[in-house]
Amino acid sequence: MAAVQPHSPEEIAGWQVDSQSGFGPMRHLRPPVTLSETPARWARPVVPLGTHEPAWP
């Protein structure tokens, strides 16, 4: 089996998205699928642990 070659930053850039979070700007991978009518996204940003009181949304 051949060794897996790492991707270059330019190749990975197309799979990434920039978002705002409680930690500041964050770059992460896009969702792996595209839906025809529903945007694949997170409703709330990532925040540091302890930002909110524990509660069921």
PyMOL Python script that loads the backbone (N, CA, C, O; Angstrom):
from pymol import cmd

cmd.read_pdbstr("""\
ATOM      1  N   MET A   1       0.845  -1.169   0.000  1.00  0.00           N
ATOM      2  CA  MET A   1       0.000   0.000   0.000  1.00  0.00           C
ATOM      3  C   MET A   1       0.898   1.242   0.000  1.00  0.00           C
ATOM      4  O   MET A   1       1.856   1.325   0.769  1.00  0.00           O
ATOM      5  N   ALA A   2       0.586   2.181  -0.848  1.00  0.00           N
ATOM      6  CA  ALA A   2       1.382   3.402  -0.952  1.00  0.00           C
ATOM      7  C   ALA A   2       1.136   4.317   0.248  1.00  0.00           C
ATOM      8  O   ALA A   2       0.048   4.332   0.825  1.00  0.00           O
ATOM      9  N   ALA A   3       2.148   5.061   0.600  1.00  0.00           N
ATOM     10  CA  ALA A   3       2.017   6.021   1.702  1.00  0.00           C
ATOM     11  C   ALA A   3       1.091   7.160   1.287  1.00  0.00           C
ATOM     12  O   ALA A   3       1.088   7.581   0.130  1.00  0.00           O
ATOM     13  N   VAL A   4       0.319   7.644   2.228  1.00  0.00           N
ATOM     14  CA  VAL A   4      -0.582   8.767   1.965  1.00  0.00           C
ATOM     15  C   VAL A   4       0.228  10.051   2.005  1.00  0.00           C
ATOM     16  O   VAL A   4       0.951  10.307   2.968  1.00  0.00           O
ATOM     17  N   GLN A   5       0.107  10.852   0.964  1.00  0.00           N
ATOM     18  CA  GLN A   5       0.825  12.114   0.900  1.00  0.00           C
ATOM     19  C   GLN A   5       0.005  13.223   1.556  1.00  0.00           C
ATOM     20  O   GLN A   5      -1.205  13.292   1.338  1.00  0.00           O
ATOM     21  N   PRO A   6       0.626  14.086   2.350  1.00  0.00           N
ATOM     22  CA  PRO A   6      -0.118  15.186   2.972  1.00  0.00           C
ATOM     23  C   PRO A   6      -0.579  16.187   1.916  1.00  0.00           C
ATOM     24  O   PRO A   6       0.066  16.361   0.882  1.00  0.00           O
ATOM     25  N   HIS A   7      -1.698  16.837   2.193  1.00  0.00           N
ATOM     26  CA  HIS A   7      -2.209  17.872   1.292  1.00  0.00           C
ATOM     27  C   HIS A   7      -1.498  19.188   1.574  1.00  0.00           C
ATOM     28  O   HIS A   7      -1.085  19.455   2.703  1.00  0.00           O
ATOM     29  N   SER A   8      -1.361  19.998   0.546  1.00  0.00           N
ATOM     30  CA  SER A   8      -0.762  21.319   0.721  1.00  0.00           C
ATOM     31  C   SER A   8      -1.798  22.273   1.313  1.00  0.00           C
ATOM     32  O   SER A   8      -2.996  22.012   1.204  1.00  0.00           O
ATOM     33  N   PRO A   9      -1.368  23.369   1.936  1.00  0.00           N
ATOM     34  CA  PRO A   9      -2.328  24.350   2.455  1.00  0.00           C
ATOM     35  C   PRO A   9      -3.279  24.871   1.376  1.00  0.00           C
ATOM     36  O   PRO A   9      -4.439  25.159   1.668  1.00  0.00           O
ATOM     37  N   GLU A  10      -2.809  24.994   0.147  1.00  0.00           N
ATOM     38  CA  GLU A  10      -3.659  25.465  -0.945  1.00  0.00           C
ATOM     39  C   GLU A  10      -4.779  24.465  -1.249  1.00  0.00           C
ATOM     40  O   GLU A  10      -5.905  24.871  -1.537  1.00  0.00           O
ATOM     41  N   GLU A  11      -4.481  23.172  -1.188  1.00  0.00           N
ATOM     42  CA  GLU A  11      -5.506  22.151  -1.427  1.00  0.00           C
ATOM     43  C   GLU A  11      -6.541  22.129  -0.302  1.00  0.00           C
ATOM     44  O   GLU A  11      -7.733  21.961  -0.561  1.00  0.00           O
ATOM     45  N   ILE A  12      -6.103  22.293   0.919  1.00  0.00           N
ATOM     46  CA  ILE A  12      -6.995  22.247   2.074  1.00  0.00           C
ATOM     47  C   ILE A  12      -7.863  23.495   2.153  1.00  0.00           C
ATOM     48  O   ILE A  12      -8.977  23.427   2.673  1.00  0.00           O
ATOM     49  N   ALA A  13      -7.389  24.629   1.657  1.00  0.00           N
ATOM     50  CA  ALA A  13      -8.117  25.903   1.762  1.00  0.00           C
ATOM     51  C   ALA A  13      -9.536  25.806   1.207  1.00  0.00           C
ATOM     52  O   ALA A  13     -10.436  26.458   1.736  1.00  0.00           O
ATOM     53  N   GLY A  14      -9.760  25.029   0.181  1.00  0.00           N
ATOM     54  CA  GLY A  14     -11.093  24.881  -0.392  1.00  0.00           C
ATOM     55  C   GLY A  14     -12.056  24.117   0.497  1.00  0.00           C
ATOM     56  O   GLY A  14     -13.267  24.156   0.277  1.00  0.00           O
ATOM     57  N   TRP A  15     -11.540  23.428   1.491  1.00  0.00           N
ATOM     58  CA  TRP A  15     -12.374  22.640   2.410  1.00  0.00           C
ATOM     59  C   TRP A  15     -12.611  23.375   3.724  1.00  0.00           C
ATOM     60  O   TRP A  15     -13.291  22.857   4.610  1.00  0.00           O
ATOM     61  N   GLN A  16     -12.053  24.586   3.857  1.00  0.00           N
ATOM     62  CA  GLN A  16     -12.126  25.311   5.120  1.00  0.00           C
ATOM     63  C   GLN A  16     -13.076  26.500   5.038  1.00  0.00           C
ATOM     64  O   GLN A  16     -13.404  26.982   3.953  1.00  0.00           O
ATOM     65  N   VAL A  17     -13.508  26.960   6.205  1.00  0.00           N
ATOM     66  CA  VAL A  17     -14.345  28.151   6.321  1.00  0.00           C
ATOM     67  C   VAL A  17     -13.877  28.912   7.564  1.00  0.00           C
ATOM     68  O   VAL A  17     -13.426  28.305   8.535  1.00  0.00           O
ATOM     69  N   ASP A  18     -13.986  30.232   7.530  1.00  0.00           N
ATOM     70  CA  ASP A  18     -13.638  31.066   8.679  1.00  0.00           C
ATOM     71  C   ASP A  18     -14.910  31.460   9.407  1.00  0.00           C
ATOM     72  O   ASP A  18     -15.892  31.854   8.778  1.00  0.00           O
ATOM     73  N   SER A  19     -14.896  31.355  10.737  1.00  0.00           N
ATOM     74  CA  SER A  19     -16.049  31.704  11.571  1.00  0.00           C
ATOM     75  C   SER A  19     -15.573  32.514  12.769  1.00  0.00           C
ATOM     76  O   SER A  19     -14.404  32.448  13.148  1.00  0.00           O
ATOM     77  N   GLN A  20     -16.487  33.279  13.361  1.00  0.00           N
ATOM     78  CA  GLN A  20     -16.205  33.966  14.618  1.00  0.00           C
ATOM     79  C   GLN A  20     -16.606  33.036  15.758  1.00  0.00           C
ATOM     80  O   GLN A  20     -17.601  32.318  15.655  1.00  0.00           O
ATOM     81  N   SER A  21     -15.845  33.045  16.831  1.00  0.00           N
ATOM     82  CA  SER A  21     -16.150  32.216  17.996  1.00  0.00           C
ATOM     83  C   SER A  21     -15.851  33.014  19.259  1.00  0.00           C
ATOM     84  O   SER A  21     -15.341  34.132  19.188  1.00  0.00           O
ATOM     85  N   GLY A  22     -16.164  32.449  20.390  1.00  0.00           N
ATOM     86  CA  GLY A  22     -15.835  33.072  21.659  1.00  0.00           C
ATOM     87  C   GLY A  22     -14.343  33.149  21.911  1.00  0.00           C
ATOM     88  O   GLY A  22     -13.903  33.836  22.832  1.00  0.00           O
ATOM     89  N   PHE A  23     -13.565  32.455  21.105  1.00  0.00           N
ATOM     90  CA  PHE A  23     -12.111  32.474  21.200  1.00  0.00           C
ATOM     91  C   PHE A  23     -11.492  33.435  20.202  1.00  0.00           C
ATOM     92  O   PHE A  23     -10.275  33.625  20.194  1.00  0.00           O
ATOM     93  N   GLY A  24     -12.326  34.050  19.351  1.00  0.00           N
ATOM     94  CA  GLY A  24     -11.844  34.900  18.269  1.00  0.00           C
ATOM     95  C   GLY A  24     -12.067  34.201  16.937  1.00  0.00           C
ATOM     96  O   GLY A  24     -12.795  33.209  16.878  1.00  0.00           O
ATOM     97  N   PRO A  25     -11.454  34.699  15.866  1.00  0.00           N
ATOM     98  CA  PRO A  25     -11.634  34.065  14.555  1.00  0.00           C
ATOM     99  C   PRO A  25     -11.147  32.613  14.587  1.00  0.00           C
ATOM    100  O   PRO A  25     -10.140  32.295  15.221  1.00  0.00           O
ATOM    101  N   MET A  26     -11.878  31.746  13.895  1.00  0.00           N
ATOM    102  CA  MET A  26     -11.547  30.326  13.885  1.00  0.00           C
ATOM    103  C   MET A  26     -11.665  29.798  12.458  1.00  0.00           C
ATOM    104  O   MET A  26     -12.642  30.090  11.768  1.00  0.00           O
ATOM    105  N   ARG A  27     -10.696  29.037  12.020  1.00  0.00           N
ATOM    106  CA  ARG A  27     -10.741  28.380  10.710  1.00  0.00           C
ATOM    107  C   ARG A  27     -10.966  26.896  10.959  1.00  0.00           C
ATOM    108  O   ARG A  27     -10.245  26.278  11.743  1.00  0.00           O
ATOM    109  N   HIS A  28     -11.964  26.325  10.294  1.00  0.00           N
ATOM    110  CA  HIS A  28     -12.292  24.914  10.493  1.00  0.00           C
ATOM    111  C   HIS A  28     -12.784  24.315   9.187  1.00  0.00           C
ATOM    112  O   HIS A  28     -13.015  25.033   8.213  1.00  0.00           O
ATOM    113  N   LEU A  29     -12.942  23.012   9.170  1.00  0.00           N
ATOM    114  CA  LEU A  29     -13.409  22.328   7.964  1.00  0.00           C
ATOM    115  C   LEU A  29     -14.889  22.575   7.741  1.00  0.00           C
ATOM    116  O   LEU A  29     -15.665  22.651   8.693  1.00  0.00           O
ATOM    117  N   ARG A  30     -15.274  22.699   6.487  1.00  0.00           N
ATOM    118  CA  ARG A  30     -16.687  22.833   6.121  1.00  0.00           C
ATOM    119  C   ARG A  30     -17.397  21.507   6.386  1.00  0.00           C
ATOM    120  O   ARG A  30     -16.745  20.467   6.475  1.00  0.00           O
ATOM    121  N   PRO A  31     -18.733  21.533   6.515  1.00  0.00           N
ATOM    122  CA  PRO A  31     -19.469  20.266   6.601  1.00  0.00           C
ATOM    123  C   PRO A  31     -19.197  19.427   5.340  1.00  0.00           C
ATOM    124  O   PRO A  31     -19.001  19.989   4.262  1.00  0.00           O
ATOM    125  N   PRO A  32     -19.183  18.116   5.459  1.00  0.00           N
ATOM    126  CA  PRO A  32     -18.810  17.267   4.326  1.00  0.00           C
ATOM    127  C   PRO A  32     -19.874  17.118   3.247  1.00  0.00           C
ATOM    128  O   PRO A  32     -19.587  16.578   2.179  1.00  0.00           O
ATOM    129  N   VAL A  33     -21.091  17.580   3.497  1.00  0.00           N
ATOM    130  CA  VAL A  33     -22.156  17.433   2.497  1.00  0.00           C
ATOM    131  C   VAL A  33     -22.805  18.783   2.223  1.00  0.00           C
ATOM    132  O   VAL A  33     -22.703  19.706   3.031  1.00  0.00           O
ATOM    133  N   THR A  34     -23.466  18.890   1.085  1.00  0.00           N
ATOM    134  CA  THR A  34     -24.241  20.070   0.731  1.00  0.00           C
ATOM    135  C   THR A  34     -25.682  19.638   0.560  1.00  0.00           C
ATOM    136  O   THR A  34     -25.965  18.689  -0.171  1.00  0.00           O
ATOM    137  N   LEU A  35     -26.597  20.326   1.230  1.00  0.00           N
ATOM    138  CA  LEU A  35     -28.020  20.022   1.131  1.00  0.00           C
ATOM    139  C   LEU A  35     -28.661  20.999   0.157  1.00  0.00           C
ATOM    140  O   LEU A  35     -28.222  22.145   0.054  1.00  0.00           O
ATOM    141  N   SER A  36     -29.687  20.566  -0.556  1.00  0.00           N
ATOM    142  CA  SER A  36     -30.272  21.400  -1.600  1.00  0.00           C
ATOM    143  C   SER A  36     -30.987  22.635  -1.062  1.00  0.00           C
ATOM    144  O   SER A  36     -30.955  23.681  -1.710  1.00  0.00           O
ATOM    145  N   GLU A  37     -31.629  22.549   0.102  1.00  0.00           N
ATOM    146  CA  GLU A  37     -32.406  23.684   0.592  1.00  0.00           C
ATOM    147  C   GLU A  37     -32.044  24.133   1.999  1.00  0.00           C
ATOM    148  O   GLU A  37     -32.490  25.194   2.437  1.00  0.00           O
ATOM    149  N   THR A  38     -31.262  23.366   2.701  1.00  0.00           N
ATOM    150  CA  THR A  38     -30.910  23.707   4.078  1.00  0.00           C
ATOM    151  C   THR A  38     -29.412  23.950   4.160  1.00  0.00           C
ATOM    152  O   THR A  38     -28.624  23.053   3.860  1.00  0.00           O
ATOM    153  N   PRO A  39     -29.005  25.156   4.565  1.00  0.00           N
ATOM    154  CA  PRO A  39     -27.565  25.387   4.680  1.00  0.00           C
ATOM    155  C   PRO A  39     -26.974  24.558   5.826  1.00  0.00           C
ATOM    156  O   PRO A  39     -27.527  24.528   6.925  1.00  0.00           O
ATOM    157  N   ALA A  40     -25.875  23.902   5.566  1.00  0.00           N
ATOM    158  CA  ALA A  40     -25.196  23.123   6.607  1.00  0.00           C
ATOM    159  C   ALA A  40     -24.330  24.090   7.402  1.00  0.00           C
ATOM    160  O   ALA A  40     -23.298  24.551   6.912  1.00  0.00           O
ATOM    161  N   ARG A  41     -24.744  24.397   8.621  1.00  0.00           N
ATOM    162  CA  ARG A  41     -24.004  25.330   9.468  1.00  0.00           C
ATOM    163  C   ARG A  41     -24.362  25.074  10.918  1.00  0.00           C
ATOM    164  O   ARG A  41     -25.336  24.382  11.215  1.00  0.00           O
ATOM    165  N   TRP A  42     -23.578  25.631  11.808  1.00  0.00           N
ATOM    166  CA  TRP A  42     -23.870  25.543  13.225  1.00  0.00           C
ATOM    167  C   TRP A  42     -24.671  26.774  13.614  1.00  0.00           C
ATOM    168  O   TRP A  42     -24.347  27.881  13.186  1.00  0.00           O
ATOM    169  N   ALA A  43     -25.713  26.597  14.421  1.00  0.00           N
ATOM    170  CA  ALA A  43     -26.585  27.708  14.805  1.00  0.00           C
ATOM    171  C   ALA A  43     -25.907  28.639  15.808  1.00  0.00           C
ATOM    172  O   ALA A  43     -26.230  29.826  15.863  1.00  0.00           O
ATOM    173  N   ARG A  44     -24.982  28.120  16.590  1.00  0.00           N
ATOM    174  CA  ARG A  44     -24.314  28.926  17.612  1.00  0.00           C
ATOM    175  C   ARG A  44     -22.803  28.785  17.462  1.00  0.00           C
ATOM    176  O   ARG A  44     -22.312  27.726  17.071  1.00  0.00           O
ATOM    177  N   PRO A  45     -22.066  29.847  17.772  1.00  0.00           N
ATOM    178  CA  PRO A  45     -20.608  29.741  17.676  1.00  0.00           C
ATOM    179  C   PRO A  45     -20.022  28.953  18.850  1.00  0.00           C
ATOM    180  O   PRO A  45     -20.682  28.762  19.871  1.00  0.00           O
ATOM    181  N   VAL A  46     -18.805  28.510  18.694  1.00  0.00           N
ATOM    182  CA  VAL A  46     -18.070  27.851  19.766  1.00  0.00           C
ATOM    183  C   VAL A  46     -17.712  28.906  20.810  1.00  0.00           C
ATOM    184  O   VAL A  46     -17.260  29.996  20.458  1.00  0.00           O
ATOM    185  N   VAL A  47     -17.909  28.595  22.078  1.00  0.00           N
ATOM    186  CA  VAL A  47     -17.580  29.531  23.165  1.00  0.00           C
ATOM    187  C   VAL A  47     -16.753  28.806  24.217  1.00  0.00           C
ATOM    188  O   VAL A  47     -16.808  27.580  24.306  1.00  0.00           O
ATOM    189  N   PRO A  48     -15.988  29.543  25.012  1.00  0.00           N
ATOM    190  CA  PRO A  48     -15.202  28.908  26.072  1.00  0.00           C
ATOM    191  C   PRO A  48     -16.101  28.224  27.104  1.00  0.00           C
ATOM    192  O   PRO A  48     -17.211  28.679  27.377  1.00  0.00           O
ATOM    193  N   LEU A  49     -15.604  27.131  27.667  1.00  0.00           N
ATOM    194  CA  LEU A  49     -16.308  26.399  28.709  1.00  0.00           C
ATOM    195  C   LEU A  49     -16.628  27.340  29.865  1.00  0.00           C
ATOM    196  O   LEU A  49     -15.761  28.093  30.309  1.00  0.00           O
ATOM    197  N   GLY A  50     -17.870  27.303  30.356  1.00  0.00           N
ATOM    198  CA  GLY A  50     -18.293  28.153  31.454  1.00  0.00           C
ATOM    199  C   GLY A  50     -18.909  29.472  31.016  1.00  0.00           C
ATOM    200  O   GLY A  50     -19.304  30.271  31.866  1.00  0.00           O
ATOM    201  N   THR A  51     -19.002  29.725  29.712  1.00  0.00           N
ATOM    202  CA  THR A  51     -19.595  30.965  29.209  1.00  0.00           C
ATOM    203  C   THR A  51     -21.062  31.066  29.596  1.00  0.00           C
ATOM    204  O   THR A  51     -21.538  32.145  29.946  1.00  0.00           O
ATOM    205  N   HIS A  52     -21.781  29.952  29.537  1.00  0.00           N
ATOM    206  CA  HIS A  52     -23.210  29.939  29.837  1.00  0.00           C
ATOM    207  C   HIS A  52     -23.495  28.962  30.973  1.00  0.00           C
ATOM    208  O   HIS A  52     -22.752  28.002  31.180  1.00  0.00           O
ATOM    209  N   GLU A  53     -24.565  29.212  31.697  1.00  0.00           N
ATOM    210  CA  GLU A  53     -25.028  28.269  32.706  1.00  0.00           C
ATOM    211  C   GLU A  53     -25.523  27.009  31.998  1.00  0.00           C
ATOM    212  O   GLU A  53     -26.103  27.110  30.917  1.00  0.00           O
ATOM    213  N   PRO A  54     -25.311  25.825  32.575  1.00  0.00           N
ATOM    214  CA  PRO A  54     -25.819  24.608  31.953  1.00  0.00           C
ATOM    215  C   PRO A  54     -27.347  24.651  31.869  1.00  0.00           C
ATOM    216  O   PRO A  54     -28.021  24.874  32.875  1.00  0.00           O
ATOM    217  N   ALA A  55     -27.884  24.439  30.681  1.00  0.00           N
ATOM    218  CA  ALA A  55     -29.339  24.431  30.468  1.00  0.00           C
ATOM    219  C   ALA A  55     -29.643  23.682  29.187  1.00  0.00           C
ATOM    220  O   ALA A  55     -28.849  23.692  28.247  1.00  0.00           O
ATOM    221  N   TRP A  56     -30.787  23.038  29.153  1.00  0.00           N
ATOM    222  CA  TRP A  56     -31.233  22.357  27.946  1.00  0.00           C
ATOM    223  C   TRP A  56     -31.811  23.416  27.008  1.00  0.00           C
ATOM    224  O   TRP A  56     -32.712  24.155  27.403  1.00  0.00           O
ATOM    225  N   PRO A  57     -31.303  23.506  25.753  1.00  0.00           N
ATOM    226  CA  PRO A  57     -31.796  24.572  24.860  1.00  0.00           C
ATOM    227  C   PRO A  57     -33.262  24.444  24.514  1.00  0.00           C
ATOM    228  O   PRO A  57     -33.797  25.271  23.776  1.00  0.00           O
TER     229      PRO A  57
END
""", "prot")
cmd.dss("prot")
cmd.show_as("cartoon", "prot")
cmd.util.cbc("prot")
cmd.orient("prot")
